Amino acid sequence: MTDKLYYESSHRKDFEAQVISCEPEGEGYKVVLDKTVFFPEGGGQYADTGILGGVHVLDAQEKDGIIYHYTDGALTPGEIVKGEIDWEKRFESMQQHSGEHIISGIVHGRFGYNNVGFHLGADYCTMDFDGPITKEQLKEIEEEANRIVYKNLNIEILYPTKEELKDLTYRSKIEIEGQVRIVNIPGVDICACCAPHVDRTGEIGNIKLVDMVSYKGGERITMLSGSRALTDHQQKEESVKKISALLCAKDTEVAEAVEKLKEEQLDLKNQVSALKQKLLAYQAKEIDVTPELVKVFDSELSGNELRELMNILLERGAKICAIFAGNDEEGYRYVIGSHSEDVRVISKKLNEAFQGRGGGKPQMVQGSLKGTAKNISEIL
């Protein structure tokens, strides 16, 4: 059994220990110590990393009470080594995990929902709850969570006896072999948990709920706490300031300025669309519609303009009208239509000759093909 020093103090950063064993494992080594400050992956929290006897600890895992340190170098069994965890990483993970307990406690107390999924990643933390939550309720949960942070409540670690455990109401109440470790945030949450936590809620700094999506009949909430929440705020503040400068608007009026810009853009888009319609009409007047099949090649046409030009020419009396947009190098999109003929025959002929794709109804087909305007015209 490995003596777990992180349970004596979650804020302990370094220690000395004796190497019990060191065995090759993959491209590195698997080291067992008599005691450790390195927390192994568990309880939804990732493992500590750091330095041990001059080599790097890349991971830590626990099996049958023994903690295995996965290192990039060998250590000598029997020697006394100094170890030091990556404290910033540990403290950041504790901020997230303690923040998760606060949010889960609030949700459970207010709605009776259970946290059915918890993931603490390197950049974010997600919680899955088995019931619906509105955006307004999410805002209220966030506000209440931060009030709890500001109260700087003491986070208690309890080791109840089996008899005490029977009468204790707590989250994650499942059958656990051996001693159950309880994390208690007075008046907020009480939950079985094996991971290190901050000593007081004030150490969390602040809690920000940045996203919520429907998930398996409930909600998945993404949370940032402490230094992660600060980094997120700084990044968003920088973006807002850049947008503010571009729009010549105050930071607090960016949304209104963007809305105004969108309205102006829509107005311009409508104006451009109207002008394009007029341009198509003028263009159509210059096209001779007397041939059996009217062909138009125009690299400037886009979107629905092919169909619109075709319809104008058919209305002017064209029997069959074929519109092509593109160029000889990249190929052409086409629309072919007629009020009296089955144009699918023409489409099939073009597709076979020019590696084309497309089809449609007797009165109109559309597709794309590879070929030159000259060769396409010859086929038609």
HELIX and SHEET records of a PDB file:
HELIX    1   1 LEU A    5  TYR A    7  5                                   3    
HELIX    2   2 TRP A   87  PHE A  111  1                                  25    
HELIX    3   3 LYS A  135  TYR A  150  1                                  16    
HELIX    4   4 LYS A  162  LYS A  166  1                                   5    
HELIX    5   5 THR A  201  ILE A  204  5                                   4    
HELIX    6   6 SER A  227  LEU A  247  1                                  21    
HELIX    7   7 ASP A  251  GLU A  253  5                                   3    
HELIX    8   8 VAL A  254  LYS A  285  1                                  32    
HELIX    9   9 GLU A  305  GLU A  315  1                                  11    
HELIX   10  10 ARG A  344  ALA A  353  1                                  10    
HELIX   11  11 ALA A  373  ILE A  379  1                                   7    
SHEET    1   A 2 ASP A   3  LYS A   4  0                                        
SHEET    2   A 2 LYS A  35  THR A  36  1                                        
SHEET    1   B 7 ASP A  14  GLU A  25  0                                        
SHEET    2   B 7 GLY A  28  LEU A  33 -1                                        
SHEET    3   B 7 ILE A  66  THR A  71 -1                                        
SHEET    4   B 7 VAL A  55  LYS A  63 -1                                        
SHEET    5   B 7 GLY A  50  LEU A  52 -1                                        
SHEET    6   B 7 ILE A  80  ILE A  85 -1                                        
SHEET    7   B 7 ASP A  14  GLU A  25 -1                                        
SHEET    1   C 4 ASN A 115  LEU A 120  0                                        
SHEET    2   C 4 CYS A 125  PHE A 129 -1                                        
SHEET    3   C 4 GLY A 218  SER A 225 -1                                        
SHEET    4   C 4 ILE A 207  TYR A 215 -1                                        
SHEET    1   D 3 GLU A 156  LEU A 158  0                                        
SHEET    2   D 3 ILE A 182  ILE A 185 -1                                        
SHEET    3   D 3 ASP A 189  ALA A 192 -1                                        
SHEET    1   E 5 LEU A 293  PHE A 297  0                                        
SHEET    2   E 5 ILE A 320  ASN A 327  1                                        
SHEET    3   E 5 GLY A 331  SER A 338 -1                                        
SHEET    4   E 5 MET A 364  LEU A 369 -1                                        
SHEET    5   E 5 ARG A 357  LYS A 361 -1                                        
END                                                                             
